[in-house]
């Protein structure tokens, strides 16, 4: 079992990794992790993933309602929570915009 502080640190590490590799630009993408109580730690709206800190990670319920934190959830929170509702075996979601995948999708 993960400690909640460890989860938030890991989300920040993943955000930095995505940003450093140009898999997200500016405030694109989101990272989330479902907890045992079905609440979700998720990156907030309008925050650069390369500049995340644990204090910026917010907690929402499966309806997207803010439970903890000082930032607002992204509009993409619904995509994350719908995945968690549909797939109880999934505990993390990373939504990124890798350039090659984005170009392929656009083509």
N, CA, C and O of each residue as an XYZ file, in Angstrom:
428
protein
N       0.848     -1.176      0.000
C       0.000      0.000      0.000
C       0.893      1.238      0.000
O       1.904      1.290      0.701
N       0.509      2.223     -0.790
C       1.252      3.468     -0.880
C       0.789      4.447      0.176
O      -0.388      4.475      0.536
N       1.709      5.246      0.670
C       1.370      6.362      1.538
C       0.940      7.526      0.650
O       1.467      7.685     -0.451
N       0.011      8.324      1.100
C      -0.521      9.402      0.267
C       0.543     10.422     -0.114
O       0.524     10.924     -1.238
N       1.470     10.744      0.784
C       2.551     11.672      0.436
C       3.428     11.098     -0.665
O       3.887     11.828     -1.544
N       3.660      9.792     -0.618
C       4.465      9.122     -1.643
C       3.762      9.177     -3.004
O       4.411      9.369     -4.033
N       2.461      9.012     -3.004
C       1.689      9.078     -4.253
C       1.813     10.473     -4.872
O       2.057     10.597     -6.072
N       1.650     11.504     -4.074
C       1.748     12.868     -4.597
C       3.153     13.155     -5.121
O       3.297     13.834     -6.137
N       4.187     12.655     -4.453
C       5.562     12.813     -4.936
C       5.743     12.104     -6.279
O       6.383     12.635     -7.187
N       5.176     10.904     -6.397
C       5.277     10.145     -7.652
C       4.562     10.869     -8.793
O       5.060     10.893     -9.918
N       3.412     11.451     -8.514
C       2.691     12.222     -9.531
C       3.565     13.379    -10.011
O       3.628     13.653    -11.209
N       4.239     14.059     -9.083
C       5.132     15.166     -9.456
C       6.304     14.660    -10.291
O       6.692     15.306    -11.264
N       6.868     13.521     -9.927
C       7.974     12.931    -10.682
C       7.538     12.584    -12.102
O       8.263     12.847    -13.061
N       6.365     11.999    -12.232
C       5.835     11.658    -13.559
C       5.589     12.925    -14.366
O       5.888     12.960    -15.560
N       5.049     13.963    -13.738
C       4.820     15.234    -14.423
C       6.118     15.822    -14.954
O       6.166     16.304    -16.085
N       7.163     15.785    -14.148
C       8.472     16.299    -14.587
C       9.003     15.465    -15.739
O       9.529     16.010    -16.709
N       8.873     14.154    -15.642
C       9.333     13.250    -16.696
C       8.602     13.568    -18.009
O       9.237     13.676    -19.058
N       7.292     13.714    -17.955
C       6.514     14.033    -19.153
C       6.933     15.376    -19.754
O       7.079     15.506    -20.969
N       7.121     16.359    -18.894
C       7.500     17.686    -19.360
C       8.904     17.681    -19.970
O       9.122     18.257    -21.036
N       9.846     17.035    -19.299
C      11.233     16.990    -19.780
C      11.355     16.303    -21.135
O      12.266     16.601    -21.907
N      10.440     15.390    -21.422
C      10.476     14.649    -22.685
C       9.507     15.213    -23.729
O       9.286     14.613    -24.781
N       8.936     16.377    -23.414
C       8.023     17.082    -24.320
C       6.780     16.248    -24.662
O       6.243     16.348    -25.765
N       6.330     15.425    -23.703
C       5.099     14.658    -23.885
C       3.878     15.486    -23.498
O       2.745     15.100    -23.787
N       4.107     16.617    -22.849
C       3.063     17.593    -22.546
C       3.661     18.974    -22.767
O       4.862     19.177    -22.586
N       2.828     19.911    -23.155
C       3.275     21.291    -23.330
C       2.473     22.171    -22.380
O       1.267     21.998    -22.206
N       3.168     23.105    -21.782
C       2.531     24.063    -20.879
C       1.683     23.333    -19.836
O       2.226     22.626    -18.987
N       0.370     23.496    -19.888
C      -0.498     22.900    -18.864
C      -1.285     21.694    -19.389
O      -2.269     21.279    -18.777
N      -0.848     21.131    -20.526
C      -1.540     19.978    -21.116
C      -1.476     18.753    -20.200
O      -0.620     18.652    -19.321
N      -2.398     17.840    -20.433
C      -2.375     16.524    -19.807
C      -2.757     16.525    -18.342
O      -2.921     17.575    -17.721
N      -2.894     15.323    -17.805
C      -3.233     15.123    -16.398
C      -2.690     13.784    -15.928
O      -2.481     12.868    -16.722
N      -2.467     13.687    -14.632
C      -2.007     12.460    -13.994
C      -2.904     12.239    -12.782
O      -3.161     13.169    -12.018
N      -3.378     11.008    -12.604
C      -4.221     10.729    -11.440
C      -3.909      9.348    -10.864
O      -3.334      8.487    -11.530
N      -4.308      9.167     -9.602
C      -4.118      7.904     -8.898
C      -5.327      7.671     -8.013
O      -5.697      8.526     -7.208
N      -5.948      6.491     -8.172
C      -7.130      6.173     -7.354
C      -6.693      5.559     -6.027
O      -5.824      4.688     -5.982
N      -7.309      6.028     -4.961
C      -7.030      5.510     -3.622
C      -8.030      4.417     -3.264
O      -9.039      4.228     -3.944
N      -7.733      3.712     -2.197
C      -8.591      2.594     -1.784
C     -10.019      3.017     -1.464
O     -10.943      2.217     -1.607
N     -10.217      4.266     -1.030
C     -11.570      4.740     -0.704
C     -12.293      5.292     -1.930
O     -13.355      5.903     -1.806
N     -11.709      5.073     -3.134
C     -12.250      5.534     -4.412
C     -12.188      7.044     -4.583
O     -12.849      7.592     -5.466
N     -11.408      7.722     -3.757
C     -11.105      9.113     -4.067
C      -9.870      9.101     -4.965
O      -9.215      8.069     -5.114
N      -9.557     10.248     -5.561
C      -8.513     10.306     -6.576
C      -7.611     11.506     -6.334
O      -8.093     12.628     -6.179
N      -6.301     11.273     -6.303
C      -5.345     12.374     -6.356
C      -5.149     12.692     -7.828
O      -4.915     11.786     -8.628
N      -5.241     13.962     -8.198
C      -5.126     14.342     -9.609
C      -4.469     15.718     -9.727
O      -4.580     16.558     -8.834
N      -3.789     15.924    -10.843
C      -3.185     17.224    -11.108
C      -4.296     18.237    -11.377
O      -5.308     17.901    -11.993
N      -4.113     19.473    -10.918
C      -5.151     20.490    -11.100
C      -5.082     21.144    -12.464
O      -4.154     20.902    -13.235
N      -6.054     21.958    -12.752
C      -6.081     22.707    -13.996
C      -5.039     23.822    -13.983
O      -4.682     24.351    -12.930
N      -4.561     24.164    -15.181
C      -3.664     25.305    -15.388
C      -2.368     25.266    -14.588
O      -1.878     26.305    -14.148
N      -1.810     24.068    -14.398
C      -0.517     23.936    -13.731
C       0.417     23.162    -14.646
O       0.084     22.067    -15.100
N       1.586     23.729    -14.918
C       2.594     23.065    -15.736
C       3.030     21.775    -15.044
O       3.401     21.796    -13.871
N       2.989     20.671    -15.754
C       3.316     19.375    -15.150
C       4.775     19.288    -14.709
O       5.099     18.532    -13.794
N       5.651     20.049    -15.347
C       7.049     20.060    -14.949
C       7.318     20.854    -13.684
O       8.401     20.759    -13.107
N       6.341     21.636    -13.250
C       6.499     22.485    -12.068
C       5.597     22.058    -10.911
O       5.379     22.826     -9.973
N       5.078     20.843    -10.978
C       4.189     20.356     -9.925
C       4.915     20.230     -8.592
O       6.104     19.916     -8.540
N       4.177     20.481     -7.524
C       4.642     20.193     -6.166
C       3.528     19.420     -5.471
O       2.366     19.537     -5.862
N       3.855     18.633     -4.451
C       2.815     17.857     -3.762
C       1.657     18.705     -3.248
O       0.520     18.236     -3.189
N       1.941     19.950     -2.875
C       0.891     20.826     -2.353
C      -0.134     21.191     -3.420
O      -1.256     21.582     -3.097
N       0.242     21.066     -4.681
C      -0.666     21.424     -5.776
C      -1.571     20.268     -6.191
O      -2.566     20.490     -6.882
N      -1.253     19.048     -5.788
C      -2.073     17.899     -6.158
C      -3.374     17.971     -5.363
O      -3.356     18.221     -4.158
N      -4.486     17.755     -6.030
C      -5.792     17.854     -5.372
C      -6.445     16.475     -5.288
O      -6.061     15.538     -5.987
N      -7.432     16.385     -4.418
C      -8.165     15.129     -4.236
C      -9.618     15.361     -4.603
O     -10.233     16.334     -4.165
N     -10.167     14.454     -5.415
C     -11.570     14.534     -5.826
C     -12.242     13.199     -5.564
O     -11.575     12.182     -5.372
N     -13.584     13.211     -5.558
C     -14.322     11.950     -5.500
C     -14.582     11.489     -6.932
O     -14.179     12.160     -7.882
N     -15.248     10.356     -7.088
C     -15.487      9.808     -8.426
C     -16.512     10.603     -9.227
O     -16.769     10.281    -10.386
N     -17.093     11.623     -8.635
C     -17.972     12.534     -9.370
C     -17.221     13.802     -9.768
O     -17.786     14.678    -10.422
N     -15.958     13.901     -9.378
C     -15.143     15.060     -9.731
C     -15.230     16.209     -8.745
O     -14.696     17.289     -8.997
N     -15.906     15.981     -7.613
C     -16.042     17.028     -6.598
C     -14.751     17.165     -5.801
O     -14.175     16.164     -5.378
N     -14.297     18.388     -5.595
C     -13.079     18.658     -4.849
C     -13.249     18.253     -3.389
O     -14.185     18.690     -2.719
N     -12.333     17.411     -2.902
C     -12.348     16.976     -1.511
C     -11.220     17.612     -0.708
O     -11.348     17.854      0.492
N     -10.107     17.878     -1.401
C      -8.935     18.395     -0.701
C      -8.046     19.150     -1.684
O      -7.854     18.722     -2.822
N      -7.515     20.267     -1.231
C      -6.594     21.040     -2.053
C      -7.096     22.440     -2.322
O      -8.260     22.760     -2.080
N      -6.193     23.277     -2.831
C      -6.491     24.694     -3.044
C      -6.583     25.076     -4.511
O      -6.629     26.260     -4.842
N      -6.611     24.098     -5.382
C      -6.689     24.356     -6.816
C      -7.946     23.696     -7.373
O      -8.558     22.859     -6.710
N      -8.322     24.068     -8.576
C      -9.518     23.509     -9.207
C      -9.167     22.291    -10.059
O      -8.080     22.224    -10.632
N     -10.085     21.329    -10.142
C      -9.861     20.186    -11.030
C      -9.931     20.615    -12.495
O     -10.633     21.561    -12.851
N      -9.201     19.909    -13.313
C      -9.258     20.116    -14.754
C     -10.614     19.677    -15.289
O     -11.306     18.880    -14.656
N     -10.993     20.194    -16.450
C     -12.214     19.720    -17.101
C     -12.066     18.248    -17.494
O     -13.064     17.567    -17.728
N     -10.844     17.762    -17.567
C     -10.590     16.371    -17.935
C     -10.733     15.405    -16.755
O     -10.545     14.199    -16.913
N     -11.065     15.935    -15.579
C     -11.242     15.072    -14.414
C     -12.324     14.023    -14.688
O     -12.245     12.902    -14.185
N     -13.330     14.385    -15.484
C     -14.418     13.441    -15.783
C     -13.920     12.245    -16.582
O     -14.397     11.126    -16.392
N     -12.956     12.478    -17.480
C     -12.383     11.370    -18.236
C     -11.702     10.394    -17.274
O     -11.873      9.181    -17.394
N     -10.936     10.920    -16.328
C     -10.243     10.072    -15.366
C     -11.239      9.295    -14.499
O     -11.109      8.083    -14.329
N     -12.230     10.001    -13.954
C     -13.166      9.326    -13.053
C     -14.033      8.308    -13.787
O     -14.383      7.278    -13.211
N     -14.386      8.571    -15.040
C     -15.159      7.589    -15.807
C     -14.340      6.322    -16.064
O     -14.882      5.216    -16.048
N     -13.050      6.483    -16.297
C     -12.175      5.306    -16.455
C     -12.166      4.505    -15.164
O     -12.291      3.281    -15.192
N     -12.020      5.184    -14.033
C     -12.007      4.479    -12.746
C     -13.338      3.784    -12.460
O     -13.359      2.687    -11.902
N     -14.432      4.411    -12.835
C     -15.747      3.781    -12.627
C     -15.908      2.547    -13.512
O     -16.418      1.520    -13.064
N     -15.478      2.649    -14.751
C     -15.648      1.539    -15.700
C     -14.671      0.403    -15.452
O     -14.971     -0.750    -15.760
N     -13.522      0.712    -14.906
C     -12.467     -0.291    -14.735
C     -11.954     -0.290    -13.299
O     -10.980      0.399    -12.997
N     -12.590     -1.044    -12.414
C     -12.173     -1.070    -11.006
C     -10.732     -1.550    -10.802
O     -10.142     -1.302     -9.751
N     -10.172     -2.225    -11.785
C      -8.799     -2.730    -11.661
C      -7.739     -1.680    -12.011
O      -6.548     -1.917    -11.807
N      -8.153     -0.540    -12.525
C      -7.217      0.521    -12.889
C      -7.000      1.427    -11.681
O      -7.962      1.858    -11.045
N      -5.727      1.718    -11.363
C      -5.471      2.586    -10.211
C      -4.725      3.866    -10.585
O      -4.502      4.714     -9.721
N      -4.332      4.028    -11.861
C      -3.659      5.260    -12.264
C      -3.945      5.548    -13.735
O      -4.114      4.633    -14.541
N      -3.997      6.843    -14.068
C      -4.221      7.277    -15.447
C      -3.239      8.410    -15.742
O      -3.098      9.351    -14.961
N      -2.564      8.296    -16.886
C      -1.695      9.374    -17.361
C      -2.226      9.802    -18.722
O      -2.293      8.999    -19.652
N      -2.602     11.065    -18.832
C      -3.098     11.626    -20.082
C      -2.028     12.600    -20.567
O      -1.805     13.647    -19.958
N      -1.372     12.245    -21.665
C      -0.289     13.065    -22.201
C      -0.552     13.388    -23.665
O      -1.535     12.926    -24.246
N       0.318     14.170    -24.245
C       0.200     14.577    -25.641
C       1.538     14.375    -26.349
O       2.127     15.348    -26.821
N       2.035     13.133    -26.436
C       3.312     12.918    -27.126
C       3.207     13.402    -28.579
O       2.211     13.133    -29.250
N       4.228     14.111    -29.062
C       4.137     14.710    -30.403
C       3.853     13.708    -31.516
O       3.024     13.981    -32.384
N       4.513     12.569    -31.510
C       4.292     11.611    -32.594
C       2.886     11.027    -32.546
O       2.251     10.853    -33.586
N       2.400     10.727    -31.361
C       1.041     10.203    -31.230
C       0.010     11.250    -31.621
O      -0.987     10.934    -32.271
N       0.247     12.481    -31.231
C      -0.665     13.564    -31.580
C      -0.685     13.802    -33.083
O      -1.747     14.008    -33.670
N       0.486     13.774    -33.704
C       0.575     13.946    -35.162
C      -0.131     12.811    -35.879
O      -0.838     13.037    -36.861
N       0.056     11.589    -35.393
C      -0.596     10.424    -35.995
C      -2.111     10.560    -35.878
O      -2.830     10.310    -36.846
N      -2.594     10.948    -34.721
C      -4.033     11.104    -34.506
C      -4.615     12.199    -35.398
O      -5.723     12.071    -35.918
N      -3.849     13.276    -35.564
C      -4.303     14.382    -36.408
C      -4.334     14.006    -37.879
O      -5.158     14.503    -38.647
N      -3.415     13.115    -38.260
C      -3.340     12.701    -39.678
C      -4.519     11.799    -39.984
O      -4.661     11.331    -41.114
